[in-house]
Amino acid sequence: MSLRPPSHLAGSSAAEAAFGALGHEILAEKAAALGRAGQKVEETLARLRDNADEELRPRLLKEAAEAVHGYFIQRELCGLRKHDGVIREYDIPRAVLVRLGAR
């Protein structure tokens, strides 16, 4: 007894098309997740910059560090390993980077 793939996947081009569509969907979701993570970084950094209350600063630093950490992870999942450009672009404060272990 032999096994055959389903008839709609019998041709290699149909199987490739199905996997190509899945790959496209995965890439689109990675890009969308990266955009959401970047938006969160912008929001948390804006709150940190706009707040003058010293009692809230530690909590805002923590939120910003968590958002930046998540953004860096998402970038790496997309194959983007260097973060120097985004650090400059978002103007991420040294106090936030130190919480991530940067020196």
Number of C-alpha atoms within 10 A of each C-alpha: 3 3 5 8 9 8 8 8 14 11 11 9 11 13 14 12 12 13 12 13 12 12 12 12 12 12 13 12 12 16 15 12 16 21 15 14 21 20 14 19 22 18 13 20 23 13 15 22 12 9 12 10 8 9 9 11 15 11 12 20 21 17 19 27 23 18 22 25 18 17 23 21 16 20 21 14 12 14 9 11 11 11 13 8 9 13 15 10 9 13 11 17 16 12 14 22 17 11 15 14 7 9 8
